[in-house]
Amino acid sequence: MQEIAIALITGDNKRVDALTVQALEQGFSANTVMDDGLISGMAIVGIKFRDNIIFVPEVLISARAMKAGMAHIEPILSEAGIEPIGTVIMGTVKGDLHDIGKNLVSMMMEGAGFEVVDLGINNSVEAYLEAMETEGPDILGMSALLTTTMPYMKVVIDTMVEQGIRDDYIVLVGGAPLNEEFGKAIGADAYCRDAAVAVETAKEWVGRKHNAAKA
């Protein structure tokens, strides 16, 4: 498992692919390979990214390696009916065509064990609402890179309030022009300054949600 993690951290997707197949053939469970190999490696990538040891290009390369391994793991987990730790809808808001940050968050979320439904760019209120109704996610993640499009996040949240569904979802927002104060002002549950923080925040909020459901 350590070899898989190291190969993922260095972004060697061919080695991750080969080692994942080898581990499964040797009898390691899909969960073990995913948790102790792939997710363990991606967690270190997240820490390095958070601490500015590596940057976006390196994370994207590691994410590609993660996908190479998960291509062998996902069919096994799906067949066994194993659930992800949570489902996230991700999308850039209406009027905004930027997606690098959103894509990075999506990859990191998948690397942490979330199922991610990526709506892409330029999403209207209706697009978000339809996806929430169809997918039944735990989290709605909205991204904006322009100061002119970030107010649209409030439009989405206000519409959720009007329809009485706001409390059914965890709402996380992010993007270069945003800050924590803005996140609070529009009624989001949390502002995430980067992809690593988004993963940590998502885990924390989903954990709270699941604990509350059990209580």
Beta strands, then each sheet from edge to edge (+ up, - down):
strand 1: 87-92
strand 2: 115-118
strand 3: 139-143
strand 4: 170-174
strand 5: 190-191
sheet 1: 2+ 1+ 3+ 4+ 5+
end
